[in-house]
Structures are given as structure tokens and as C-alpha cells.
Amino acid sequence: MERHFQLNWQSFVQEAIQKRKEQRLTQAHLAVLSGVSKPTIVAFEHGKTSLKLETALKILSTLGMAKI
């Protein structure tokens, strides 16, 4: 059985930005904690969908939004 679901990526991004700010993290600090580059954080926060899922999960996990 094939299952389809929709993901509101922009909603995830907005929630991640809000959590980053609530935790008083700069983009640079989040990058270090996530193990990704600052330009990657900027791309993520601009809603770029060309990021690897693994990279997005690292960011979301650091913010407490996912478990990897």
C-alpha cells in the first residue's frame, strides 16, 4: 500500500527559526552545534529545499524538533 503525505516545509522552517531565537542562538552558534556551516543554516532559514534530509535533521535535532 502506497502512502502519501504532505509536509509544510515553510512551517517547519518558521518553527525552527522561532526555537533558535527562543534559545538565544545565533545562526553561527546553531551551525557549530549542528555540525553544519553557517551558509547552510542561512539556506535552511530561507526555506531552501535542496538541503539533504540528513542536514535538515541535524539542524532540527539540535533545536529539539527531531531525534536522530
Secondary structure, DSSP 8 states (H G I E B T S, - for coil): --------HHHHHHHHHHHHHHTT--HHHHHHHHTS-HHHHHHHHTT-S-S-HHHHHHHHHHTTS---
